[in-house]
Amino acid sequence: MGSAVDKARGRFKELAGRFTGDKRLEAEGRTDQAKAKARGAVRSLRERARGVMDSVGRS
């Protein structure tokens, strides 16, 4: 699943937890958002590395 969807799901959980007073759900939502952000960063880094390797391979 895309990191944007995971981030939105985490935000929803966080807000639902805040609204209902469920601290565990709120924390779970923040954790889900952090995981999604990390996954997106890894994906971006991987794509950049591929681009560099392609550039080096052509020279």
PEHUMO-V780829 format. One record per pair of residues at least 6 apart in sequence whose ideal C-beta (glycine too) atoms are under 6 Angstrom apart, sorted by the first residue. I is the first residue (numbers start at 1). J is the second residue. D is the distance in whole Angstrom. If there is no record, write none. Layout:
I;J;D
I;J;D
//
This chain:
3;36;4
3;39;5
3;40;4
6;36;4
7;33;5
7;36;4
10;29;5
10;32;3
10;33;4
13;25;6
13;28;6
13;29;3
14;26;5
14;29;3
14;30;5
16;25;6
17;25;3
17;26;3
17;29;6
18;26;5
//
